Structures are given as structure tokens and as C-alpha cells.
Amino acid sequence: MAQLPPITISTLDLARLEALLEHQPDSEAIHRLEDELDRATVVEPADMPADIVTMNSTISFTMAHNKDIFTKTLCYPRDMDGAKDKISVLAPIGSALLGLAVGQSIEWPGPQGKTLAVTITAVGYQPERAGDHQ
């Protein structure tokens, strides 16, 4: 697998995700998210660059195997309501997207040993940029 790109998360997202992880059963998905949090640069919400994928951001991205553009909102599991436009941060792609900047790509292990890759093309909404860091 390629070298992992640098990622940035807010102190608020870090605290909320650490609290979430404390109450999750042990799994590969949990370990992947913990690894992502461990390698992240952590900044205050007000200092978050506008092009970074944070929790509750609505982002557009492409998958390496096709050129379709997907637009999804990165959510906490409690906010998943079956809508197709949401991705849980506990899903493998959700933890992979967290903290990436527009233009960055990341690979992660997919089903049946395939490597999947995604590239961020836009951050349409970011709570920190909107002043919505509650």
C-alpha cells in the first residue's frame, strides 16, 4: 500500500471520537480509526483549514476504479438514518476520509483483499468553516 497522506482533525472531533471508541466492541474498523487518530495533526476548530474533511462535512470524492463523483456526509454512527448520502466514520471508507484535504488520495484494504483508493475533490460544507463547531 502507498504511504499514508498527512491528515488533520480538530480537538473537538478527536474528543468526540475517542469517547465514541470507548463504547465500541473491538473490531478491525475500530483499530483503523484509532490508527488514523494516532497519526493525525490536531488543531483547534477555529484553526481548521477550510479544505479538510471533518466530522459532519459534506464532501465529494472519486474512487480510483471509476471517475464517478460521489457526494456524502461523514457522520457519527448515531446520525446514520439509512440515507444513501451519509457515511459512518466507523465504516472503512469513513475512517479513511477523515482528515484528508482536497486533492489528497488514500488507499485502504477492501473486500476480498482488493485495495480501494479515493481522492477528495471538494469539501462542500465543513462545520468549522461555517462557524458551527458545537
N, C-alpha and C positions, 0 to 999 in steps of 0.2 A: 504494500500500500504506500501511497505517496506520503510525504511529510505533511503533518497536520498544519493548517494555517493558524496564525495567531487569532485569538478571539477575545472579546471584551464583554463583560457583563457588569451590571450595576450592583451596588451594595444591597439595594432593596431586593432585586431578583435573587441574588445569592442567599440572602437571609430566608426568603420565602421558599426557595428550592431546597435549602438544607433542612428546613422544618418539614417540608413535604417528604423528603427522603427518609427522615427518621421514622416515618409511619408506613413505609412500603416494605413488602416482603422482598427478601434477597432474590435478585434476578440479574441476568446479563444486561438488560436495559438500565437497571439502576446503576450497575457498575460503569456503564458507558457514560451516563450523565455525571456521575461522581468524577470520573476521569476528566470530562470536559470542564467541570467547575474547578478542579485542581489546577488545570493549566491556564485558566483564564486570567487576563488582566482585569482587575476590579476597580471601578470608578464610581464616584457619586452620581446619582441620577441626573443632576443638573449638568454634569460634565460629559455625559454620554454623547459621542459623535452621532450625528443625525442619520448616518447610513448603516448603522449597526442593527442587527436583528436582536431585539429584546423580547421579554415575555409580553404577550398581547400585541405584538407588532403584526401588521398585515404586510406580507412580503410576496414578491414574485420571484420565481426561480425556474430554471430549466434543468432537466435531467440529461445526463450525457448520452443516453441511448436514443433520445429523440430531441427535437427542437421545440416541442410544445412548451408554452409558458403556463405555469401553474401559479395561482394566487391563493394563499392560505393565511390564516391567523394562527400564530403559535400560542397555545393555550395551556393552562394548568388542567390536570385531569378533571377537576370538579366543574370546569366550564365546557367540557365536551358534551354536546347535546345531540350528537348524531349528524350534525350539519357537515356536509362534504367540504366546506371551506375552512375547516379547522384541523389542526394537527396538535396532538398532545406532546408536550415536552418529554414525556416518558416513552413515546414511540421512537424507534431508532432514528428516523429522519428528523424528528423534533429535536432530540438532543444534538444531532449533527448540525442543525441550522442555527441553534442558539449561539449568539455572539459573533457570527460572521458579518462581514461588511459587504456592501455591494461590490460585485466583481470577483469576490473570493469563491473558491470551489473547495469541496471536501468530498472524500470518499469514505464509505463505511461498508461493513460486511452486510450483504443482503441475503435473501433466501437461497438455499441450495449452493452456498459457497460463492455466489456471484458478488462482485464488487459493484456497488452503486455509487454514482457521483452526481452531485448537484452544484449548480452555480447560482448565486444570488444575483438577480437582475435589477431589483428595486425594493425599497422599503417604502411602501405607500403610506403607512401610518406607523408611528412609533410613539408610545405613551410619553416617553421622556421629551421628545421633540415637541409634542403637543402640550407639555406642561402638566401632564396627567400622571404624576408619579405618586399615587396614593398607596 
